[in-house]
Amino acid sequence: QVQLVESGGGLVQPGESLRLSCAASGSFSRIFNMAWYRQAPGKQRELVALITSFGITNYADSVKGRFTISRDNAKNTVYLQMNTLKPEDTADYYCNAGLLVDGTPLNAWGQGTLVTVST
């Protein structure tokens, strides 16, 4: 069984920072891409940032220059450093990872962590 467990969400004021973490655990032999998605109330889930196993990154235009995705392969963990947060960043943030389980690719999701940016 594979699990992705997120942490680091919370309530912050505009302009402040948060760092999300997501650790993968269970029986897998490899992790491919890791990513963060978010879903605001009444909106579709959208890709925020992605990082490949080689460290290549991609960001949504709305977060470029403010958010940074990174990963620690030794810890099977992906991070999202979020700076200069805006009220429109308020959403549930979900970790996503492509894994190899018993030779079969698996797309796994975390349970989500809520980020609220408000005065």
Secondary structure, 3 states (H helix, E strand, C coil): CEEEEEECCEEECCCCCEEEEEEEEECCCEEEEEEEEEECCCCCCEEEEEECCCCCEEECCCCCCCEEEEEECCCCEEEEEECCCCHHHCEEEEEEEEEEECCEEEEEECCCEEEEECC
